[in-house]
Amino acid sequence: MKDGASSHDSQMFDCRVAFADELTHLARENEKIVAVCNDSVGSSNLGAFQKEFPDRLINVGIAEQNMIGVSAGLSNGGFIPFVCAATPFLTGRALEQIKADIAYSGYPVVLCGMSPGLAYGELGPTHHSVEDLPWLRAIAGLTLIVPADPTQTRDAVRWAATANVPVFLRIGRTKVPEVTPRGMPLRVGQADQLRDGSDVTVIATGVMVARALAAAEALAKIGIKARIINMSTVQPIDKETIIRAARETGRIVTVEEAVVRGGLGSAVAEVVVQEHPVPMRLLGVTDFAPTGNVEFLLDYFKLNSDGIVGAAIDLMRR
Amino acid sequence: MSDSPMTQPFPFAVVPPQTFAAVPSSQRAQMLALQSREMRKTILQTIAHAGLGHIGGDLSVIDILATLFFAVLRVDPDHPQAPDRDRFILSKGHCAVSLYTVLARAGFIPGAWLADFAKPMSPLSGHPNRNKVPGVESCTGPLGHGLPVGVGCAIAARMSGASWRTFVVLGDGELQEGSNWEAAMAAGHRHLSNLVAVIDRNRLQMGARTEDTNGLEPLADKWRAFGWAVMEVDGHDHEALYQAFTAAPDGKPRCVIANTVKGKGVSFMEDRAEWHHKVPNAGQLEQAIVELSK
């Protein structure tokens, strides 16, 4: 089973659609909500927003450093900016602005990173955003949310609009199924346990959550009971859930569509080694990617059910 | 902080913002010059006491700040977050002591705070923090950050239909940062006539002359090419600054190139690159204060 997600639910979604729809809906209720972009109306799916609120879409052109500063200024002037841009350029190009103008200055701007991870596939590592989680996690005062599906995406947009703190939302382009049980709201700062298990815990985020659920099915068939955690808030991280998993299952696999140096896996490991050390395996992107589409690349880096199953078995054999 | 030995040198009276806006121009220049002179002394004492600070740029920019705070900006120290206030951003955040000095004199912060500038746990850090210092709009320090934020403020005012204006003071050296030109392009494109960028054109950056490092000239032409109305003034002539800051808007963002002298007012500091962030010793401080008291 290469793509575990497809076995979990046949209907697949691009979270950018839910994001833009929710943002447009919120903008009808709150006239202070504005969208800011870098010539990214199409790639951020903001066409409908632009049509309905042409004066509230501020397109600064291809100039990300200015885009972040402008957003801080809009916040200073009383608006609630949702900054929508491809994640590699939003974060890497304007990292110092995110640090100084948004996080350190404390402006409640919502940074919406579109098409993160390996989503741009064949366009190559210049367009992959696999460093954004470590980069942003290093910055104090920034809440990092990686919604796993359209339901969480909508919840995250609604939360961010009123949170009054600087937020980064990682909005996936790679299609995912709904993984959130009906009626389970996004609780920022709290992980969701999607499946209980006593042998090993898999902590996943974003695109990888559906794949972790598929891996749990595969592991169950060989008698391994895997607990599945959706860590949708990467910062601040839910320490209690991590400590409980370490204590109760004794093994932890983390899996993320990002580099393994400094992202979700590192965040979990920081808690585990200090509070309740147990063996871990960290799955993620390990190098600049070769050429290939996103599905190929996720398989290439073993960011699939097979990869998670292999890591879990490896831990069981220790 | 009240037990600090440096509390006493800062016993100045508060001069509320816009105090000299309505007085006749002949008196205004004189009164602003007096404020600048006293603030130059405060800057020197603060930096000498703390043992650090960017003294040359503080002294070149202070006449600009005096004019803005005491004659132009519609700001209220009792309501520093009033939604309709004018926005002031010091993009050259390393000249924080000049900003703290004018904020203290205008009543935004206690004068006694200056005695603890850069001391452990002081709200007054080496670069200004908007969450700790009333009157600071953005945490500047890394260069090239102020103008983009100012552009956002100006867009916000326009979207709100509000009449408040945004002033950003930039160093000339920091114009080598590309982010300024991203912002300049956006402001010109949007005809942000409620935005004023003031360039403290002292012609020296940390290491050498701007023109020997990465030349800015023809500077006025550059801003004009980006869609700005440009005025060049003597940056130590308070009345010229006042007229430039209050001139009727003409449908474009305005760039005021204020030609200044780094270290202005102290003979041995003027136009000397080494006084970018050198700290005066006791003898030098005394001589500087004597010169400023003439």
Interface residues (C-beta under 8 A of the other chain):
Chain A: V34 D55 R56 I58 V60 G61 A63 Q65 N66 M67 I68 G69 V70 S71 A72 G73 L74 S75 N76 G77 G78 F79 E96 Q97 A100 D101 Y104 S105 G106
Chain B: P83 R87 N129 R130 N131 E137 S138 C139 T140 G141 P142 G144 H145 L147 P148 V149 G150 V151 G152 C153 A154 I155 A156 A157 M159 S160 T166 G178 S179 E182 A183 M185 A186 H189
